[in-house]
């Protein structure tokens, strides 16, 4: 077909296929700045004529025919016009994409995880982040730290997590998996990888069992509380165990507490944001029995910064094993942990009919949505009444007068 015989545009597929070459190369208009370039040897390709930001015109190759059909050429032309409308040229965009691809090929898993660590510095408590980072440096970096992130595939990650499972470290594996999901999400959204190779792996690996949060039933609680009250080995550990049972705080929050956080006259404990798991300050109302325990502890440790200093080095907080070792000494190994007191408290308060919002605020949990907007002193007076009632129950257990008969909530 000769050029003079073309009757319609955009060019039909059969027209493009039938166009004959001429002595000199020529361009045949398709529409919207798109042209079919025909060489004397019969070769054909697509080109887009566009105006650059400086006002000058230029040509952009969109691929050879028949590899690129007319419909695909028009789609590529539209994508190029969209880029031009955004103030960049197709060639600039191509160079940017090539630079991103080159950067991704050279970026290692270790570099990505260091970026993730920096990102999480303000989101996690230092102790939480440090513990997680130790797991990453032990299990992730030695195996894949030097690998480019673009080479990490889902099959590789599944094999990696199954290897951790074989070691029996299911909880550690789950924490590492969540960290890697976040890190590769960051890379994916930045265009450095096409897809997250870790996301979805949880469907094919074993879920961890919460053995770290073992706790007794409410029926067993009075005997445990009486045993704690009679704990003979350390007044510090006895006080810490009772305060966990009374307040439901996290063991780390209590172990690392400092005297300047407490206003015992007002019965208030204000935990600063940097020590909280979610990096938000939290106010704990203290019942009279908690204040009494803390005043006794003050007589022992007021000379130190920490409420519960380390017995070997008072410049450091109590060991993270001290509370669980104390419970094990009392015969509760595998049955009750320091963190497990939070579960006991939550169960007890729910059974007594207290509003979930008050319980969640006491435990420093945050829920999504408008209702979850965090307030460090949320429901403070309601929580004070709730925790005073719970403290009365604990006191009755110590005195041997309680078999955990629920005190109904006043709401």
ABEGO torsion letter per residue (X at the ends): XBAAABABOBBBAAAAAABBBBABBBBBBAEGGBBBBBBAAGBBBBBBBBBBAAGBBBBBBAEBOAABBAAAAAAAAAAAAAAAAAGBBAAAAAAAAAAAAAAAAABBAAAAAAAAAAAAAAABBAAAAAAAAAAAAAAAAAAAAABBAAABBAAAAAAAAAAAAAAGBAAAAAAAAAAAAAAAAAAAAAGABABBAABGAAAABBBBBBAAABBBBAAAAAAAAAAAAABAABAAAAAAAAAAAAAGBBAAAAAABBAAABBAAAGBBBBBAAABAAGBBBBBBBBAAAAAAAAAAAAAAAABABABBBAABAABBBBAAAAAAAAAAAGABGABBAAAAAAAAAAAAAAAGBBAAAAAAAAGBBBBEAAABBBAABGAAAAAAAAAAAAAAAAAAAAGABAGBBBBBBX
